[in-house]
Every structure is written in structure tokens, then in C-alpha cells.
Amino acid sequence: MARKLVRCPICRKPVSWEGNPYRPFCSERCKLVDLDYWLSEDYRISVPREILEDEEEVEGGEV
């Protein structure tokens, strides 16, 4: 069976999926770089516009 290769999301280096303790990253360094992106809020999870509008109405006292 062929080894499944994926690209590291940080450095784009091809890396084996099987047996890789850092997957989907190629190394601990790339894993920590990704964690830093999350902690510094470079990455964000989007919220549907409707939820944001509802929150603004509640905060503004319009409900």
C-alpha cells in the first residue's frame, strides 16, 4: 500500500500521514507556528452575519 502524502499547512512540504506524530504538520516547529497564529488571532472562525446582527440588536436594546 502506498504511503499517503499530504502537504504541511504551514511550510507546504510533503509529509507522510501515517506514523507522523505532528500530523497534519511536518514538524513540531510548524505545529507551534500554527498555534501561534491561533493565539495571536491571525486565524478566526467566521460567524454568520445573521448572528452578528442579532447580537447588535440585543446590545443596542432594540429587542
ZAKOL-699325 format. One record per atom (N, C-alpha, C, CB): residue in one letter; chain; atom name; x, y, z. Coordinates in Angstrom, 1 decimal, decimal comma. Last residue first. Glycine has a CB too. Layout:
REM residues N
@code=a | unit=A | site=CA | xx=X | yy=Y | zz=Z
...
END
This chain:
REM residues 63
@code=v | unit=A | site=N | xx=-34,4 | yy=44,9 | zz=21,1
@code=v | unit=A | site=CA | xx=-35,2 | yy=43,7 | zz=21,2
@code=v | unit=A | site=C | xx=-36,3 | yy=43,8 | zz=22,2
@code=v | unit=A | site=CB | xx=-34,4 | yy=42,4 | zz=21,5
@code=e | unit=A | site=N | xx=-32,7 | yy=47,0 | zz=21,2
@code=e | unit=A | site=CA | xx=-33,8 | yy=47,1 | zz=20,2
@code=e | unit=A | site=C | xx=-34,7 | yy=45,9 | zz=20,3
@code=e | unit=A | site=CB | xx=-33,2 | yy=47,2 | zz=18,9
@code=g | unit=A | site=N | xx=-30,3 | yy=47,3 | zz=22,6
@code=g | unit=A | site=CA | xx=-31,6 | yy=47,4 | zz=23,3
@code=g | unit=A | site=C | xx=-32,8 | yy=47,5 | zz=22,4
@code=g | unit=A | site=CB | xx=-31,6 | yy=48,6 | zz=24,2
@code=g | unit=A | site=N | xx=-27,9 | yy=46,9 | zz=21,6
@code=g | unit=A | site=CA | xx=-28,4 | yy=48,2 | zz=21,4
@code=g | unit=A | site=C | xx=-29,8 | yy=48,4 | zz=22,1
@code=g | unit=A | site=CB | xx=-28,5 | yy=48,5 | zz=19,9
@code=e | unit=A | site=N | xx=-27,6 | yy=44,2 | zz=22,1
@code=e | unit=A | site=CA | xx=-26,7 | yy=45,1 | zz=22,8
@code=e | unit=A | site=C | xx=-27,2 | yy=46,5 | zz=22,7
@code=e | unit=A | site=CB | xx=-25,3 | yy=45,0 | zz=22,2
@code=v | unit=A | site=N | xx=-29,5 | yy=43,1 | zz=20,3
@code=v | unit=A | site=CA | xx=-29,6 | yy=42,9 | zz=21,7
@code=v | unit=A | site=C | xx=-28,8 | yy=43,9 | zz=22,5
@code=v | unit=A | site=CB | xx=-29,2 | yy=41,4 | zz=22,1
@code=e | unit=A | site=N | xx=-28,5 | yy=44,0 | zz=17,8
@code=e | unit=A | site=CA | xx=-29,8 | yy=44,4 | zz=18,3
@code=e | unit=A | site=C | xx=-30,0 | yy=44,3 | zz=19,8
@code=e | unit=A | site=CB | xx=-30,9 | yy=43,6 | zz=17,5
@code=e | unit=A | site=N | xx=-26,0 | yy=42,6 | zz=17,8
@code=e | unit=A | site=CA | xx=-26,0 | yy=44,1 | zz=17,8
@code=e | unit=A | site=C | xx=-27,4 | yy=44,6 | zz=18,3
@code=e | unit=A | site=CB | xx=-25,7 | yy=44,6 | zz=16,4
@code=e | unit=A | site=N | xx=-26,9 | yy=40,0 | zz=17,7
@code=e | unit=A | site=CA | xx=-26,2 | yy=40,4 | zz=18,8
@code=e | unit=A | site=C | xx=-26,2 | yy=41,9 | zz=18,9
@code=e | unit=A | site=CB | xx=-24,8 | yy=39,9 | zz=18,8
@code=d | unit=A | site=N | xx=-28,1 | yy=40,0 | zz=15,1
@code=d | unit=A | site=CA | xx=-28,9 | yy=39,7 | zz=16,3
@code=d | unit=A | site=C | xx=-28,2 | yy=40,2 | zz=17,5
@code=d | unit=A | site=CB | xx=-29,2 | yy=38,2 | zz=16,4
@code=e | unit=A | site=N | xx=-25,8 | yy=40,4 | zz=13,5
@code=e | unit=A | site=CA | xx=-26,8 | yy=41,4 | zz=13,5
@code=e | unit=A | site=C | xx=-27,8 | yy=41,2 | zz=14,7
@code=e | unit=A | site=CB | xx=-27,6 | yy=41,3 | zz=12,2
@code=l | unit=A | site=N | xx=-24,4 | yy=38,0 | zz=14,0
@code=l | unit=A | site=CA | xx=-23,8 | yy=39,2 | zz=14,4
@code=l | unit=A | site=C | xx=-24,9 | yy=40,3 | zz=14,5
@code=l | unit=A | site=CB | xx=-22,7 | yy=39,6 | zz=13,4
@code=i | unit=A | site=N | xx=-26,2 | yy=36,2 | zz=12,9
@code=i | unit=A | site=CA | xx=-25,9 | yy=36,1 | zz=14,3
@code=i | unit=A | site=C | xx=-25,3 | yy=37,4 | zz=14,8
@code=i | unit=A | site=CB | xx=-25,0 | yy=34,9 | zz=14,6
@code=e | unit=A | site=N | xx=-26,1 | yy=36,9 | zz=10,2
@code=e | unit=A | site=CA | xx=-27,4 | yy=37,0 | zz=10,9
@code=e | unit=A | site=C | xx=-27,1 | yy=37,0 | zz=12,4
@code=e | unit=A | site=CB | xx=-28,3 | yy=35,8 | zz=10,5
@code=r | unit=A | site=N | xx=-23,5 | yy=36,2 | zz=9,4
@code=r | unit=A | site=CA | xx=-23,9 | yy=37,6 | zz=9,5
@code=r | unit=A | site=C | xx=-25,2 | yy=37,8 | zz=10,3
@code=r | unit=A | site=CB | xx=-24,1 | yy=38,2 | zz=8,1
@code=p | unit=A | site=N | xx=-21,9 | yy=33,5 | zz=11,1
@code=p | unit=A | site=CA | xx=-22,8 | yy=34,0 | zz=10,1
@code=p | unit=A | site=C | xx=-23,3 | yy=35,4 | zz=10,4
@code=p | unit=A | site=CB | xx=-24,1 | yy=33,1 | zz=10,0
@code=v | unit=A | site=N | xx=-18,4 | yy=33,9 | zz=11,7
@code=v | unit=A | site=CA | xx=-19,8 | yy=33,8 | zz=12,3
@code=v | unit=A | site=C | xx=-20,7 | yy=34,3 | zz=11,3
@code=v | unit=A | site=CB | xx=-19,9 | yy=34,6 | zz=13,7
@code=s | unit=A | site=N | xx=-15,3 | yy=32,2 | zz=11,3
@code=s | unit=A | site=CA | xx=-16,3 | yy=33,2 | zz=10,9
@code=s | unit=A | site=C | xx=-17,6 | yy=32,9 | zz=11,5
@code=s | unit=A | site=CB | xx=-16,5 | yy=33,2 | zz=9,4
@code=i | unit=A | site=N | xx=-12,5 | yy=32,0 | zz=13,2
@code=i | unit=A | site=CA | xx=-13,7 | yy=31,3 | zz=12,8
@code=i | unit=A | site=C | xx=-14,8 | yy=32,2 | zz=12,5
@code=i | unit=A | site=CB | xx=-14,1 | yy=30,2 | zz=13,8
@code=r | unit=A | site=N | xx=-9,3 | yy=33,1 | zz=12,4
@code=r | unit=A | site=CA | xx=-10,5 | yy=33,3 | zz=13,0
@code=r | unit=A | site=C | xx=-11,6 | yy=32,4 | zz=12,4
@code=r | unit=A | site=CB | xx=-11,0 | yy=34,8 | zz=12,9
@code=y | unit=A | site=N | xx=-5,8 | yy=33,7 | zz=12,8
@code=y | unit=A | site=CA | xx=-6,9 | yy=32,8 | zz=12,3
@code=y | unit=A | site=C | xx=-8,1 | yy=33,1 | zz=13,1
@code=y | unit=A | site=CB | xx=-6,5 | yy=31,3 | zz=12,5
@code=d | unit=A | site=N | xx=-4,5 | yy=35,6 | zz=14,2
@code=d | unit=A | site=CA | xx=-4,4 | yy=35,6 | zz=12,8
@code=d | unit=A | site=C | xx=-5,4 | yy=34,8 | zz=12,1
@code=d | unit=A | site=CB | xx=-3,0 | yy=35,2 | zz=12,4
@code=e | unit=A | site=N | xx=-4,6 | yy=35,5 | zz=17,0
@code=e | unit=A | site=CA | xx=-5,8 | yy=35,8 | zz=16,3
@code=e | unit=A | site=C | xx=-5,6 | yy=36,1 | zz=14,8
@code=e | unit=A | site=CB | xx=-6,5 | yy=37,0 | zz=17,0
@code=s | unit=A | site=N | xx=-2,5 | yy=34,5 | zz=18,4
@code=s | unit=A | site=CA | xx=-2,4 | yy=35,9 | zz=18,0
@code=s | unit=A | site=C | xx=-3,6 | yy=36,4 | zz=17,2
@code=s | unit=A | site=CB | xx=-1,1 | yy=36,1 | zz=17,2
@code=l | unit=A | site=N | xx=-3,3 | yy=31,8 | zz=18,5
@code=l | unit=A | site=CA | xx=-3,2 | yy=32,6 | zz=19,8
@code=l | unit=A | site=C | xx=-3,1 | yy=34,1 | zz=19,5
@code=l | unit=A | site=CB | xx=-2,1 | yy=32,2 | zz=20,6
@code=w | unit=A | site=N | xx=-3,1 | yy=31,0 | zz=15,8
@code=w | unit=A | site=CA | xx=-4,4 | yy=31,0 | zz=16,5
@code=w | unit=A | site=C | xx=-4,4 | yy=31,9 | zz=17,8
@code=w | unit=A | site=CB | xx=-4,8 | yy=29,5 | zz=17,0
@code=y | unit=A | site=N | xx=-0,4 | yy=31,3 | zz=15,4
@code=y | unit=A | site=CA | xx=-1,4 | yy=32,0 | zz=14,5
@code=y | unit=A | site=C | xx=-2,7 | yy=32,1 | zz=15,2
@code=y | unit=A | site=CB | xx=-1,5 | yy=31,3 | zz=13,2
@code=d | unit=A | site=N | xx=0,6 | yy=29,5 | zz=17,3
@code=d | unit=A | site=CA | xx=0,9 | yy=31,0 | zz=17,5
@code=d | unit=A | site=C | xx=-0,1 | yy=31,8 | zz=16,6
@code=d | unit=A | site=CB | xx=2,3 | yy=31,3 | zz=17,1
@code=l | unit=A | site=N | xx=-0,1 | yy=27,1 | zz=16,1
@code=l | unit=A | site=CA | xx=-0,7 | yy=27,5 | zz=17,4
@code=l | unit=A | site=C | xx=-0,5 | yy=29,0 | zz=17,6
@code=l | unit=A | site=CB | xx=0,0 | yy=26,7 | zz=18,5
@code=d | unit=A | site=N | xx=1,6 | yy=27,2 | zz=13,8
@code=d | unit=A | site=CA | xx=0,2 | yy=27,3 | zz=13,7
@code=d | unit=A | site=C | xx=-0,5 | yy=27,7 | zz=15,0
@code=d | unit=A | site=CB | xx=-0,4 | yy=25,9 | zz=13,2
@code=v | unit=A | site=N | xx=4,1 | yy=27,0 | zz=15,2
@code=v | unit=A | site=CA | xx=3,8 | yy=28,2 | zz=14,3
@code=v | unit=A | site=C | xx=2,3 | yy=28,3 | zz=14,1
@code=v | unit=A | site=CB | xx=4,5 | yy=28,1 | zz=13,0
@code=l | unit=A | site=N | xx=3,8 | yy=24,4 | zz=16,2
@code=l | unit=A | site=CA | xx=3,8 | yy=25,6 | zz=17,1
@code=l | unit=A | site=C | xx=3,6 | yy=26,9 | zz=16,4
@code=l | unit=A | site=CB | xx=5,2 | yy=25,6 | zz=17,9
@code=k | unit=A | site=N | xx=3,9 | yy=22,9 | zz=13,8
@code=k | unit=A | site=CA | xx=2,7 | yy=22,8 | zz=14,7
@code=k | unit=A | site=C | xx=2,6 | yy=24,0 | zz=15,7
@code=k | unit=A | site=CB | xx=2,8 | yy=21,5 | zz=15,5
@code=c | unit=A | site=N | xx=6,4 | yy=23,6 | zz=12,9
@code=c | unit=A | site=CA | xx=5,2 | yy=24,0 | zz=12,1
@code=c | unit=A | site=C | xx=3,9 | yy=23,9 | zz=13,0
@code=c | unit=A | site=CB | xx=5,1 | yy=23,2 | zz=10,9
@code=r | unit=A | site=N | xx=7,9 | yy=22,3 | zz=15,0
@code=r | unit=A | site=CA | xx=8,0 | yy=23,7 | zz=14,7
@code=r | unit=A | site=C | xx=6,8 | yy=24,2 | zz=14,0
@code=r | unit=A | site=CB | xx=9,3 | yy=24,0 | zz=13,9
@code=e | unit=A | site=N | xx=7,3 | yy=19,6 | zz=14,8
@code=e | unit=A | site=CA | xx=6,8 | yy=20,3 | zz=16,0
@code=e | unit=A | site=C | xx=6,9 | yy=21,8 | zz=15,7
@code=e | unit=A | site=CB | xx=7,6 | yy=20,0 | zz=17,2
@code=s | unit=A | site=N | xx=6,4 | yy=19,0 | zz=11,3
@code=s | unit=A | site=CA | xx=7,3 | yy=19,0 | zz=12,5
@code=s | unit=A | site=C | xx=6,7 | yy=19,7 | zz=13,6
@code=s | unit=A | site=CB | xx=8,6 | yy=19,7 | zz=12,1
@code=c | unit=A | site=N | xx=4,4 | yy=18,9 | zz=9,4
@code=c | unit=A | site=CA | xx=5,6 | yy=18,1 | zz=9,2
@code=c | unit=A | site=C | xx=6,5 | yy=18,0 | zz=10,4
@code=c | unit=A | site=CB | xx=6,4 | yy=18,7 | zz=8,0
@code=f | unit=A | site=N | xx=0,9 | yy=18,5 | zz=10,3
@code=f | unit=A | site=CA | xx=2,1 | yy=19,3 | zz=10,2
@code=f | unit=A | site=C | xx=3,3 | yy=18,4 | zz=9,9
@code=f | unit=A | site=CB | xx=2,4 | yy=20,2 | zz=11,4
@code=p | unit=A | site=N | xx=-1,4 | yy=17,3 | zz=11,0
@code=p | unit=A | site=CA | xx=-1,1 | yy=17,3 | zz=9,6
@code=p | unit=A | site=C | xx=0,2 | yy=18,1 | zz=9,3
@code=p | unit=A | site=CB | xx=-2,2 | yy=17,9 | zz=8,8
@code=r | unit=A | site=N | xx=1,1 | yy=15,2 | zz=12,6
@code=r | unit=A | site=CA | xx=0,1 | yy=15,5 | zz=11,5
@code=r | unit=A | site=C | xx=-1,0 | yy=16,4 | zz=11,9
@code=r | unit=A | site=CB | xx=-0,4 | yy=14,2 | zz=11,1
@code=y | unit=A | site=N | xx=3,1 | yy=14,6 | zz=14,3
@code=y | unit=A | site=CA | xx=2,7 | yy=16,0 | zz=14,2
@code=y | unit=A | site=C | xx=1,6 | yy=16,3 | zz=13,2
@code=y | unit=A | site=CB | xx=3,9 | yy=16,8 | zz=13,9
@code=p | unit=A | site=N | xx=3,7 | yy=11,9 | zz=14,1
@code=p | unit=A | site=CA | xx=3,1 | yy=12,4 | zz=15,4
@code=p | unit=A | site=C | xx=2,7 | yy=13,8 | zz=15,3
@code=p | unit=A | site=CB | xx=4,2 | yy=12,2 | zz=16,5
@code=n | unit=A | site=N | xx=3,1 | yy=9,8 | zz=11,6
@code=n | unit=A | site=CA | xx=3,6 | yy=11,2 | zz=11,8
@code=n | unit=A | site=C | xx=2,9 | yy=11,7 | zz=13,1
@code=n | unit=A | site=CB | xx=3,3 | yy=12,1 | zz=10,6
@code=g | unit=A | site=N | xx=2,0 | yy=7,4 | zz=10,7
@code=g | unit=A | site=CA | xx=3,1 | yy=7,4 | zz=11,6
@code=g | unit=A | site=C | xx=3,7 | yy=8,7 | zz=11,9
@code=g | unit=A | site=CB | xx=4,2 | yy=6,5 | zz=11,0
@code=e | unit=A | site=N | xx=0,7 | yy=8,7 | zz=7,7
@code=e | unit=A | site=CA | xx=0,8 | yy=7,6 | zz=8,6
@code=e | unit=A | site=C | xx=2,1 | yy=7,7 | zz=9,4
@code=e | unit=A | site=CB | xx=0,8 | yy=6,2 | zz=7,8
@code=w | unit=A | site=N | xx=1,3 | yy=10,9 | zz=6,1
@code=w | unit=A | site=CA | xx=0,2 | yy=11,0 | zz=7,1
@code=w | unit=A | site=C | xx=0,4 | yy=9,9 | zz=8,2
@code=w | unit=A | site=CB | xx=-1,1 | yy=10,9 | zz=6,4
@code=s | unit=A | site=N | xx=4,4 | yy=12,5 | zz=5,2
@code=s | unit=A | site=CA | xx=3,6 | yy=11,2 | zz=5,3
@code=s | unit=A | site=C | xx=2,5 | yy=11,4 | zz=6,4
@code=s | unit=A | site=CB | xx=4,5 | yy=10,0 | zz=5,6
@code=v | unit=A | site=N | xx=4,5 | yy=15,5 | zz=3,4
@code=v | unit=A | site=CA | xx=4,8 | yy=14,8 | zz=4,6
@code=v | unit=A | site=C | xx=3,9 | yy=13,5 | zz=4,6
@code=v | unit=A | site=CB | xx=4,6 | yy=15,6 | zz=5,9
@code=p | unit=A | site=N | xx=5,8 | yy=18,2 | zz=1,5
@code=p | unit=A | site=CA | xx=5,0 | yy=17,0 | zz=1,5
@code=p | unit=A | site=C | xx=5,5 | yy=16,1 | zz=2,7
@code=p | unit=A | site=CB | xx=5,3 | yy=16,2 | zz=0,2
@code=k | unit=A | site=N | xx=5,5 | yy=21,6 | zz=2,8
@code=k | unit=A | site=CA | xx=6,4 | yy=20,4 | zz=2,5
@code=k | unit=A | site=C | xx=5,5 | yy=19,1 | zz=2,5
@code=k | unit=A | site=CB | xx=7,5 | yy=20,3 | zz=3,6
@code=r | unit=A | site=N | xx=4,2 | yy=23,9 | zz=3,5
@code=r | unit=A | site=CA | xx=3,8 | yy=23,2 | zz=2,3
@code=r | unit=A | site=C | xx=4,7 | yy=22,0 | zz=1,9
@code=r | unit=A | site=CB | xx=3,7 | yy=24,2 | zz=1,1
@code=c | unit=A | site=N | xx=4,4 | yy=25,1 | zz=6,0
@code=c | unit=A | site=CA | xx=5,5 | yy=25,2 | zz=5,0
@code=c | unit=A | site=C | xx=5,3 | yy=24,6 | zz=3,7
@code=c | unit=A | site=CB | xx=6,8 | yy=24,6 | zz=5,6
@code=i | unit=A | site=N | xx=1,6 | yy=24,8 | zz=6,9
@code=i | unit=A | site=CA | xx=2,5 | yy=25,9 | zz=7,2
@code=i | unit=A | site=C | xx=3,5 | yy=26,1 | zz=6,2
@code=i | unit=A | site=CB | xx=3,1 | yy=25,8 | zz=8,6
@code=p | unit=A | site=N | xx=0,4 | yy=22,4 | zz=6,3
@code=p | unit=A | site=CA | xx=-0,4 | yy=23,6 | zz=6,1
@code=p | unit=A | site=C | xx=0,5 | yy=24,9 | zz=6,3
@code=p | unit=A | site=CB | xx=-1,5 | yy=23,7 | zz=7,0
@code=c | unit=A | site=N | xx=2,1 | yy=20,0 | zz=4,4
@code=c | unit=A | site=CA | xx=2,1 | yy=20,7 | zz=5,7
@code=c | unit=A | site=C | xx=1,4 | yy=22,0 | zz=5,5
@code=c | unit=A | site=CB | xx=3,5 | yy=20,9 | zz=6,3
@code=r | unit=A | site=N | xx=0,3 | yy=17,8 | zz=2,3
@code=r | unit=A | site=CA | xx=1,2 | yy=19,0 | zz=2,4
@code=r | unit=A | site=C | xx=1,0 | yy=19,6 | zz=3,8
@code=r | unit=A | site=CB | xx=0,9 | yy=20,0 | zz=1,3
@code=v | unit=A | site=N | xx=0,6 | yy=14,2 | zz=2,4
@code=v | unit=A | site=CA | xx=-0,2 | yy=15,5 | zz=2,5
@code=v | unit=A | site=C | xx=0,8 | yy=16,6 | zz=2,5
@code=v | unit=A | site=CB | xx=-1,2 | yy=15,5 | zz=3,7
@code=l | unit=A | site=N | xx=0,6 | yy=10,9 | zz=1,3
@code=l | unit=A | site=CA | xx=1,3 | yy=12,1 | zz=1,5
@code=l | unit=A | site=C | xx=0,3 | yy=13,3 | zz=1,5
@code=l | unit=A | site=CB | xx=2,4 | yy=12,3 | zz=0,4
@code=k | unit=A | site=N | xx=0,3 | yy=7,6 | zz=2,2
@code=k | unit=A | site=CA | xx=-0,5 | yy=8,8 | zz=1,9
@code=k | unit=A | site=C | xx=0,4 | yy=10,1 | zz=2,3
@code=k | unit=A | site=CB | xx=-1,8 | yy=8,8 | zz=2,7
@code=r | unit=A | site=N | xx=2,1 | yy=5,0 | zz=0,7
@code=r | unit=A | site=CA | xx=2,0 | yy=6,0 | zz=1,8
@code=r | unit=A | site=C | xx=1,2 | yy=7,2 | zz=1,3
@code=r | unit=A | site=CB | xx=3,4 | yy=6,4 | zz=2,3
@code=a | unit=A | site=N | xx=0,5 | yy=2,2 | zz=-0,8
@code=a | unit=A | site=CA | xx=1,3 | yy=3,5 | zz=-0,9
@code=a | unit=A | site=C | xx=1,1 | yy=4,3 | zz=0,3
@code=a | unit=A | site=CB | xx=1,0 | yy=4,2 | zz=-2,2
@code=m | unit=A | site=N | xx=0,8 | yy=-1,2 | zz=0,0
@code=m | unit=A | site=CA | xx=0,0 | yy=0,0 | zz=0,0
@code=m | unit=A | site=C | xx=0,9 | yy=1,3 | zz=0,0
@code=m | unit=A | site=CB | xx=-1,0 | yy=0,0 | zz=1,2
END
